Amino acid sequence: MSPSYKAAVVQAASSPHDPQASADKAAGLIREAAAAGARLIVFPEAFLGGYPKGASFGTPVGMRKPEGRADYQRYYQGAVDLDGPEVAAVVEAVAEAEAFVVMGVIERDGGTLYCTALFFDGVRGLIAKHRKLMPTGAERLIWGFGDGSTLPVIETSLGRIGAVICWENYMPMLRMAMYDQGISIYCAPTADDRDGWAATMQHVALEGRCFVLSACQHIRRGAYAAGYDCALGDDPDTVLMRGGSMIVAPLGEVLAGPDYSGETILYADIDLSAVTRGKYDFDVAGHYSRPDVFQLSVNAAPQAPVAWKGGKG
């Protein structure tokens, strides 16, 4: 295991209606960060597929407007298949960079979309995924729910790496499931650019005694198509997400960010021995856990809607 290395958090705008353009941009940013010495690179939520900030998909309570169905069709067409060319472009860049990359995507599976974090290894390619368990608010109109089968924490030479997406970070039991797996590199792709997000990231680092890498897009209205239905208006200079990406050490020290200035890559040195030092006086899934009083049960089995016996058809 590498005792120390450089990590990067990418704060950039995707191309919400063009996943191949987003993948090509991501590939360039991966190469740029690797050239600067980064071995771990974290991208924002929905970087491939796009985060539909301000869209309503034509759904007042009790109604679905035809134009909203058309909006969903366009969004669905802009999502990615995990065996598609967009993911392949990222795999190629990660291999060239010899890095480890965590990236938020909108994953297409049948007729359902999932907000997913993908894990890429420079040697093995796409090795794992985490589907967002609980889409927030109106996200539930357009994204399916993940299950306990995609909650990986991956053993790597860079530490034990996992991902928790956006407001999943406010789910104490999900955080505990990550801590119990010994997470040391806690990646938080997000679309939350509010002032309070930084405090949440510091809290998670202190609670888990882990490094936290949070990535959010900095994106303007002009990145979206002219006909995009946006409650925040149509001025192309309007900032829809202002970033706030950051990197935090296990005792809550902010190593980089939060940055609200525009597109950038943030860097910090990761010293994995700081994780052990932090757990000297607080290990939430160990000596500070009190399992005689509190216990968490996690269902890690895939949840299929149809169970076939003897094979399909």
N, C-alpha and C positions, 0 to 999 in steps of 0.2 A: 504494500500500500504506500502510495506517495505521501510523505509527511507534509509536504507543502507544494502548492502549485497556484497558477493564476486562473481565476474564473472570470467569466464575462456575462453580463446581462444586456440583452439587446433591446433597445427602446426605439422602435421604428414603426412606420405605417405600412400595413399590408396593402394589397390591391384587392378590395373587398369583392369585386365581381370577376376577378381573373386569377384563379388559384395558381396557374402556371407562372404568371408574372410574380406572384407572391413567392413561389418556390424558387424562382430564379433570383429574386432579391435576397431571399434567405440564404441561398447558396453563396452569393457574394459576401454577405455579412459574416457567414461562417468562416470563409476564407480570410476575411479582414481580421476577425477576432483571433483566429489561429495564428496569423502572421504576427500579431502583437503578443503572442505567447500564451493565449488562453487554451486550456485543455478541457474545460467545461464551459458550455455556452447555453444560456437559457433564453428562450423566446417567449413572447406574450401569448395570452389566451387567443385562440381563433386566428392565428396568424395566417394559416392556410384556410381559406373558406370565408373568412371575414366575420367581424363582430358587428351585428346590425344595429348600431347605436341609434336610438331615436325612432326606430321603425315599430309599427303597430300590427302589421300584417292583417289589417282590416278586420280586427276582431273586437268590437264592443261586446259587452256581456250579453250572451244569448244570441249572437249574430256572427256570421262569417261572410264578409263581403267578397264578391267575385274578384275584385282587384287585389284583395289580400291573398287569395289563392294563387293568383298570378305572381305576386311577390314571393310567396313561398316556393313556387316552381323555379323562379330565377335563383333563389337562394339555394335550393336543392341542387340545381345544376352547377352552382359554383362551389359546392362541397367537394371533398376528395374521397376516392377509394384508396384503401391502404395498399393495394397492389397497383395503383395508378402511376402515371408519369410524374406527377408533382412530388409524391413521396420518393420516387426513384431519384429525382434530381437532388433531393436533400440527402439521400443515402450516399450518392456519389460525392457530394461536397464534404460530408462528414468523413468519408473514407480518405479523401484527399488531405483533409485537415488533420487526420488522426486524432480527432477530438471525441468528446461525448456531448450530445446535444439533447436538450429537452425542448419540445416545441408544441404549442397549442394549435390544434386543427379542428375543423368541422368535418367529422367522419360520416360518410354515407354508408348505411347498412340497410339494404332493402328499401323500404319506404320511409325509414326513420333516420334522422340526423342526431349525432351525438357530439357534444363538446368534449374533446378528448385531448389528453397530453400524450405525445409520443416520445419514446426513449430510443435514441440512436447511438449505436456504438461504432467507432471507426473501423473495427475489424468485422463485427458481426452484423452490421446494418441495423434495421428496425428490430428491436429485441423485446419491446413490451409497450403496453399502453395503459392509461388510466382514463376511464370514462367518468365525467362529472356525475356524482351521485344525485345531486339536487340542483337542477337549474333554478335560477333565482327569478321570482316575479314572472314577468311576461316571457322570459326565456323558456318557460314550460310549454308555451304554445308551439315552439319550433324545435325543441331538443328533447330527445328521450332521456330516460333516467338510467344511469349506470347501475351496476350491482357490485357486490362484494368480491367478485372474481377478478376485478381489475384494480386492485389496491397494492401494486407492487412496491417494494423497496428493494433495490437492486444492489448487490454486492459488486463493487468495482474497485479498481486501484485508486480511485479518487474519493472513496468513501461509500457509504450506503446511501443511494440516491433514490428519492421518491418525489412525487408531485401531488399537490393539492391545489385545486383550481378556484380562484376568486373567492366567493362567499362560502365555499366549503371550509375555508379557514376559520369561519365562525362556528363550526360544528365541533364541539369539544370531544365527542366520542370518536369522530373521524381522526382528529389530531392524535388522540390516545392510541388509536390503531396504528398510526404511523410511528409514534414513539415506541410502541411495544415491539416494532420490527427493527428497532435500533437505527432509525434514520439519523444520518449525520449531515446530509446535504438535502435540505428541504426546499424544493423548488415551488414557487407560487406564481404561475402564469395567471394574469388577472386582467380585468377590464375596469377595475375600481381605481379611479384617480383622485379620490377625495383626500382631504388633509388627514383624516383619521386613519387611513390605511397604513401609514408609516408606523403608527403606534401599535397596530395589530401585528405587523411584521416583527417589531421589536419584542412584543409579548411572546410570539411563537418561538422566537430564538431563545428567549430566557426560559420559557416553559419546557421546551424540548432539549435545551442545551445543544443546539444544532446551528449550523450555518443556514441562513434563509436567503434565497435569491428570488426576488420578486421582479417580474417583467410585465410592463404595460405598454401598449402602443401610444405613440404620439401621432394623432391622425386628425386631419381637417376634413370638413365637408367636401372639399374638392376632390378627395380621393374616391368618393362614391359617384355613381352614375348620376347624370343630370336629373333623371326621373325618379330617383330614389326617394321614397316617402319618409321624410325625417321631421320629427316633431321639433327639432332644434333649428329649423330653417334651412334655407338654400344658399346662403352666402358661402362661397367656396372657401373663404378664409376662416370660417367659424371652426374653432377647435372642438372636436367631439370627444376626444380623449387626450388628456394633457400629459400622460406619462406618470411620473412618480416612482419609476423603477429604483430599486435599491438592493444593497447587499448588507446583511447584518451578521455579526459574529455571535457565538454561543452565549456570551454574557450581555448581549443587547447592544454592543458597540456598533454604531453604523459605520461601515467601511466604505460605502459609496452611495451617493444619492441622499434622499430622494431628489430626482432631477425632473424639472418641469419645463426645461428650456426648449426642447425640440427633439429631433431624432439624434440618438447618440448610442454609444456602447460604453457601459460602465464596467470597470475592472476592479478586482480586489484579489489580494493574496489569501489563499485558504490554508490554514495551518491546522491539520486534523487533530493534532495533540490538544488543541484548545477545547475540543469536544470532551475529552476525558477530564481535563482540568475543571471544566464547568460542572461535571457530574459529581465532583467531590462532595458538594453539599446539597445537591438536588438532582435526583434521578426519578422522574415522574413515573416511569414504568419499572422502577427498581426499588431502591431503599426508601423512597418517599411515597410509595404507592398505597400502602395500607389495604392489601387485598382481602384482609379479614372483614373490612367494612364495605369496600367498593370493588365490583368486578364488572368488566365489560365483555359481552358476548358478541362475536363478529361472525356473520354468515358469509363465508367466502365462496360458496357454491354458485356457479352460473345459474341464472334464473330464466329458464326457457318457457315460453308460453304454451308450447306443445311438446309432449313427451311421446316419442315414437318407440315402440317395442318391435324388434325384429327388422328395423330398417324402414325407410320411407317408401311409400308406393309399392 
